[in-house]
């Protein structure tokens, strides 16, 4: 059995990416749930899986992870 079959992808799914984006915007779990049409419990489960996939501990780290990928090298070019 290959590792990808056993452990799955470490890349967030499309739905998980939606959750990441909303959390990075500062929404609370209930607000994220309302925005994607699910329950707060499901959002908490998404976050648990996302943290595990990305090796993160909390929503602050998640927001920083999201921002670093969203803005990319643009931040560095400002200082050159």
N, C-alpha and C positions, 0 to 999 in steps of 0.2 A: 504494500500500500504506500503510495506517495504521500509526502507531507501535506500537500494541498488537499488531497482527499481526506486526510485524517483531521487536519486542523482548520481547513477552509482558508479563504483569502484574508489577508491582513489589510485589504483595501475596503474602505466603507462602501456599503451598498448605496444605491441611489436614495433609498428612503433614509438610511443613516446619514447621508450627506445633507438631506433636508433638515434633519434634527440638528446636526452640527451647525449648519448655517443659522438656524433660528436661535439656538443657544448662544452662539457667538454674538448675535444681535442683542442679547441681554434678556430674552424672554424666559419666563419661569416655566417649569414643567407643565403646569396647567395651561398656560398660554400656547406652548408648543403643541400640546395635545389638541387644543381647539383648532389651531392652524392646520394641522395635518389630518384632522378628523378621527382621532383615536382617544384613548383614555390616558390619564396621568400615569397610571401603572405601566402601561405599554411604553410610554416615553422613558420611564425609569429603567425599564428593561433594555431599551435601545441604548441608553447612556452607558449602562453597565457593559454591554457588548462592545460599544465604541471605545470605551476606556481600555478594555482588555485588548482589543485589536491594535490600538495605537500606543499602548504602554503609558497611558496617562492616568492621573489620579482624581482629577476634579474638573469642573466646568471652566475654571480659570485657565488651567493648562489647555483645555480643549479650545477655548476662544483664542488663546495665543497660537496654538497649532494651526487653527483655521486662518487667522490673519497672516501668519508667516507664509502660507501657501497661496493665499488670495492675492497678496500684494507682490510676492516674489522678489525679484532683484530690484524692483523700483526703489525700495528703501535704500539699498546700498548706493545706487546711482545718485541719490540726492547729496551724498557726502563726497563725491569725487569731483 
